[in-house]
Amino acid sequence: MKYFSVLYKSTILIEQKLPANPFKVIHPRNHYTPRTQAHTMTPRHALVREPGNQYTSCLSEHPLHHTVSLKGAREQHKKYRETLAELGLEVIMVPRDDKHPDSCFVEDNAVVENGKALICRMAKESRRGEQPGVAVTLEEYMPIKWAEAPATIEGGDVVHAEGKLISGISDRTNYEGVAQLQEWLEVPVATIFDPTIMHLKSYVTYLGKGIMIATEKYANHPALEGYNILITPAEEGYAADTLSVGDTVLMAEGYTTAQTMVKEAGFDVISLNVSEIQKCDGALTCLSVLW
């Protein structure tokens, strides 16, 4: 049996038992009209932070972690920033943090929606000093609120779609974190419960136009009901972490089948080399906070 967790209001959590694969996965070629609002989401700002001096000590289970290059990571991050600027975003640089190895993964530090930001309470103690620089910068643009214990929540678990969020209940985000997220940002939050994963966005991201890209593991989850789903090939699961700016989708280099699927769905694709980011268990969404 699968479990579908839904957050109602800000404090009541309900789990419903559902049969396996209760919903058909729909592809764009089937001309299905999703119930979600089918338009693209175009941010205007991107908050980023360059990898710090301790980057090679990042939290990672990647088999090539021992080969990670700080120089290479900074070069790839620079190209990432340049690409966002070329797409018309104001790129806002948070001062570099040389004390915290994972500090370039700013997405985990804050969730922005409805003109407000929730500053996240990270699950790992080693990351809990990353947020102040991000919070100070965001406060120049919008009201902020800090998540409080016993909540843990990280932005890498939170998928943004039109009018709603979809959050993982994972190794890094708990129910109380999602409750505080919904209460402060005043937006409905659907949840996907899987405590075995680090972040949901490693498996599911929203492209726009009512279309999600996901690994097969989550493609039939009820939280994704009503969306067209592109399912990555098993060997290209990393490509499910995409970053959309209007009709343009940033994707990791080397995943040609997944990129072709996204192009055929009507998006422009920009391929970026993020090898040194991947070695630290990071991906494209991890490197920015968009709004």
HELIX and SHEET records of a PDB file:
HELIX    1   1 PRO A   28  ASN A   30  5                                   3    
HELIX    2   2 TYR A   55  SER A   57  5                                   3    
HELIX    3   3 HIS A   65  THR A   67  5                                   3    
HELIX    4   4 LEU A   70  GLU A   86  1                                  17    
HELIX    5   5 VAL A  106  ASN A  109  5                                   4    
HELIX    6   6 GLU A  125  ARG A  127  5                                   3    
HELIX    7   7 GLN A  131  LEU A  138  1                                   8    
HELIX    8   8 GLY A  155  ASP A  157  5                                   3    
HELIX    9   9 TYR A  175  LEU A  185  1                                  11    
HELIX   10  10 LEU A  200  SER A  202  5                                   3    
HELIX   11  11 GLU A  216  ALA A  219  1                                   4    
HELIX   12  12 PRO A  222  LEU A  224  5                                   3    
HELIX   13  13 ALA A  234  ALA A  240  5                                   7    
HELIX   14  14 THR A  256  GLU A  264  1                                   9    
HELIX   15  15 SER A  275  GLN A  278  1                                   4    
HELIX   16  16 THR A  285  LEU A  287  5                                   3    
SHEET    1   A 5 ILE A  12  LEU A  18  0                                        
SHEET    2   A 5 LYS A   2  TYR A   8 -1                                        
SHEET    3   A 5 VAL A 189  PHE A 193 -1                                        
SHEET    4   A 5 LYS A 164  ILE A 169  1                                        
SHEET    5   A 5 VAL A 158  ALA A 161 -1                                        
SHEET    1   B 3 GLU A  90  MET A  93  0                                        
SHEET    2   B 3 HIS A  45  VAL A  48  1                                        
SHEET    3   B 3 VAL A 289  LEU A 290 -1                                        
SHEET    1   C 3 ALA A 110  GLU A 113  0                                        
SHEET    2   C 3 LYS A 116  ILE A 119 -1                                        
SHEET    3   C 3 ILE A 144  TRP A 146  1                                        
SHEET    1   D 3 VAL A 204  GLY A 208  0                                        
SHEET    2   D 3 ILE A 211  ALA A 214 -1                                        
SHEET    3   D 3 ASN A 228  ILE A 231  1                                        
SHEET    1   E 3 LEU A 243  VAL A 245  0                                        
SHEET    2   E 3 THR A 248  ALA A 252 -1                                        
SHEET    3   E 3 ASP A 268  LEU A 272  1                                        
END                                                                             
